[in-house]
Amino acid sequence: AKGDPPPHEVRPCADPNDAGVTWRQEKLKDLVWRAKCLGIRESPEVSLLEQKMRESTQVLDQMAVEQACPTYERPWWKDGEYDEVRAETANDLGMELFKKKQYEKAFDQYTDAARLEPRRAGYHANRSACGLKLGRWKVAAEDAEVALQIDANHFQASLRAGKARMKLRQPEIAQVHFTNALRLDPKSELAVRGAAEASCAKTTASLDLERQRQEAREGQRNPLPDWDRWPTLELAAEQTLACEEILRANPNSVLAVVAAAEARVLCGAPKRALDLLAKLRKTDTDGKERRNENTNRNTLTLDADFHYVLASALWRVGDVTGAVENLTAFSQAAGKDNAGRRNSGVPQIPCPPKITSLGAHLTKLADLTTRGIDAHEEGNPDVAARAFDEALRLPPTRAFFFQDLSLKKNKKQAYPNRARGDLLWRRAEAILDAVEQGVEVDFHREPFHGQETAIHDSDDSDDDDDGAGAESENKPFSVAARDLRESILISPHDVDARRVRIRYRRTVGDILGAFDDARAALDANPGEPQMRKLAGDLAKEAMGDTSSQLGGVPGRNGNSGSDKSVPSPSPAAYRALGLAKSADPRAIRRGYRNAAKTWHPDKWQNASDVEKEKARTRFQKVQRAYELLGDRKTKRAYDADPAQFEV
């Protein structure tokens, strides 16, 4: 029939935006076709309706194109709920509330108006005025600039954008807006005064920036303090909060970023410091640095403070080589800059002492670490242990613990110095290999003053003493035990440190402790098949299934340890607590707490009936074993003849 609409082509649309575009185009065509059929397309009412529909279709199609872009972020006011009548009502109510100085309520009404009709510049400008009254400078600036995108000749929006940018300490942008306001009204006193203030602030900011760059080039910031002058955790945290507050107000300031990163290093968060510094030098896939607002490659390359803090954070997360390379790159760039200064007759800038000192320490640290690793791989564990020992005596790798008065018993918290943690477990591993080979290991002197006391003060109640009996009988084992304990305090998720301590604990007969370390290593790295098998074998051993013959714990290169390291069977009471017969009273108490915690029936409520029964039996054995070993007289009698006692 003549009045029927034309048939539509049916085709699939995978993209919702494409579907919306197609639907709107078809609806517009349908309107035009029906108006032609009825002979009313030329009437004023239909022509106006068609024009509005075309404009709306064009706006929505543009929105669809923008939303199809992968990097598109939808503004809060583009939610698609358009209603001009409700928008105007909300705007009128907002104006009444603004006159009554009820700025918070007025702000909400202007928000609704801008959301319901985002194409009206006045709504955004009104919301900007409320933002200025409420001290929301960023919101006020963004709203005013949206209004200017819609209507570049909006005088009030230009003034408000300029005022907001001045509050945000961005005089360059503010001057642009005040200049636009002067173009619209050359006689405006507000615009003239604003432009003058922006120009003055811009000049001052430029001079301050140049001064800051010169100071950064000379490295005038104080270096990080030595360990004996390091701030407490509370003071470091307060300094971090203050620096990050300044950074939020000055997000593009290199000085603010460096200060905040330094504060994070002070409070024991070097990884977070690196995350902050990375924002200053974003890199492409080919490694070239991009320009980041007010900073560029040359500025950062010659910024001594930036490179010092970057190197300080890098070596503390264990990347000593990266720290050395960073300082070397700065020194080379500074040398080229001084050569240019010499040719131009400009005074040269010497390399800051803090860069020279840190570079010397880290270069020696990297050299000793490499020497120790090479010696260990060549089968000389005594040489490796001495190299690691010497590296641990350098100023950067000294033992350091935060004094945290809020903790119980005035305990201390280890600073997460991964460079020291890696050296500790490497030295412990070299010691264990040297003992197995029957090679004597000489240390120049005892570990750093206060190290052992600090480590014991920092131990949690569930971190056993790692065979204190063996420590007292064998000095190398004593050093290895302390090394491993501190290494895990520094980095609890270090699988390598856990692996070496499993080996040590098996050597002294602490099967339960070895099993706990295996579980912790699996939590950190669940996909480790060797560790999973070892954890299963240790669990069988701890359950009393001695049919599982444990080989040596995999070494650094995957080799099994020697059979010499496997202790001879201990009496049943000692085995129940996972201890060697040489364990002293402190080790027995710690072993009992660990075993009771592991096998207490409350821990096995969700297990099968068979497992519950095994755990109950094992717990009874643990209690009986402690009855025999916890009392000195009973222990002497048991040690004399274990067969007389039932466990």
C-alpha positions, 0 to 999 in steps of 0.5 A: 500500500502507498501508506506503508513505510519502506522495508528495512534491511535487517543486518546484525550489529555487533557494536551497540554504538553502531546499532544506535547510529543505524537506529537514529538514521532510520527513525529520521528517514521514517519521519521524512518519508511519512511527512512527504506521504502526508504532504506536510513536510513543508509546514513550519511545525514539521520543518522545525521538528525535523531540524531539531531531530537532525541536530539531536541525531548529529550530537548523539552520533558524535557522542557515539564516535567519541565513546568508540575510542579506547581512551574515551572517559565519559564526563560525568554530565554525559549520561544521556538523560536529557530533559530541558524542562527539568534542567531549567527548573533545577537551574532556577532553584540553584540561583535562588539558593545561591542568592541565599548563600546556600552554596552546597545545595545550589551546587547540587541543583546546578549539577542536575541542570548541567547533567540534564542539559549539558549543551547549555554553557550557563549551567556549567558556568553557574556550577563553577561559581558555586565551586569557587565559593566552596573552595573546590578549585579544580571542579570550578576550573573544569566546569568553567572550561567546559562552558567555554568549550560550548561558548567561547564568548562567555565572559563570566566563565572566563573570569571564573576559569582564571580565578580557579587556575590561580588558586591551583597555582597555574598562572600560565593557564589563568592568564589565557582565561583573563586575556580572553575575558579582556577581549570580551570586555576590555574595561572590566576591572576584574579582568585587568586585575586578574591578568596582572596578577597572573602575569606577576605570578607567572614571572615569579613561578618561572624564577622559582622554577629556574632556582629549583632546577639550579639547586636540583642540578647542584644537589643541594637537598640534604642526603638521606641520614645514616642509619644511626640518625634515621627518624622513627617510624612515626616521624617518617610517616608524618613527614610522608603525609605532609609531603604528599599533601604538598604534592597534591597541591603541586602535582607537576612540581619535580621538587614536590615529587622528589620530596615525597619519594624521599619521605617514602624511602624514610618510612620504609616504602622504597617500592612506592617511592619508585612508583612515584618517580616513574611518573616523572619519566614515562617511557615508550616501548623503545625506552625513550623518555617522553615529555611530562608537562613541565619536565623534560628529558634534559631537566631530569637527566641533570637533576642530582636530587632526582637521581640520588633519591631514585638510586636510594630507592633502587638499591633498597628494593634489591636492584643495586646494579640499576642504582649504580647505572643510574648514578653513572648515567647522571655523572656522564650527563653532568660531565658533558654539561660541564664541558659545555659550560667550560666552552661557554665560559660559564662556571662549572658545577661539581658533582654533589658529594652525596652522589659521589659517596653513594656511588662509591658505596654501591659500586663496592657493594655490587662488586662484592656481591658479584664476587661472592656469587661467582665464588659460590658457583665455583665451589668455594663457599668459604670465599663466598661467605667472606665476600658476603660478610664484607658486603654486609659491613658496608654502610648501606647494608648495615642492620637497621630496625625501626623503633616502634613504641606502639608495639608490645614489649617495645619490639622493633620492625626491620627496614625492608632493605632487600639488598641486605636481605639478599646478602643475608640468605646468600651468606647463610647458604654459603655457610651451610655449604662450607660446613657440609664440605668441612671448610672453616669459615672465618669472619672478621668480627661478630655481626654489627652491634645490636643486630642479634638483640634487635632480631630477637626483639623483633621476632614474632611468637610463632617464629621459632629460634631455629635450633638454639641448641645447634647455635650454641654449639656451632658458631657458623650455624649461629650466624646462619640462623640469625642471617636467615631470621633477619632476611625473612623479617626484611622480606617475609615472601622471599622464596630463596630465603625460605628455601635456605632456611628449610635446609637449615631447619632440616639440618638441626631437626626442626621438621615443623619449622621447615614445614612452616617455611615450605608453606610460606614459600608456596603461598608466595609462589604457588607454582613451584613444583619442587617446593610443593613436593618438599612441603608434602614430604615434610608434612608426612614427616611431621605427621609421623610417616617416616616412610617418606625418605627426605633427600637434601633440600634443593640447593641454589642450583637445584642440587640436593644437599649431602646426606651428611646434613640429615640428622640422626633420628631423635627420641620420639618426644623430640620428634613430636615437637620437631626438634633435635635432641640438642634442643635447649629449654627455650627451643623446647618451649618454642617447639611446643607452641608451634606444634600445638598451634599446628595440631590443635583440634580447633584448626582441623574442624573443616577436615575429614574425619580421618584427618581430625582423628590424626590431628587429635592423636598428634596433639595428644603426642605433643602434649605428652612430649612437652610433659616429658621435656618441659620439666628438667628432672623429667627431661633428664630421666627421659634423655637417660632412657627414652624407652621407659617412657611412652609417647 
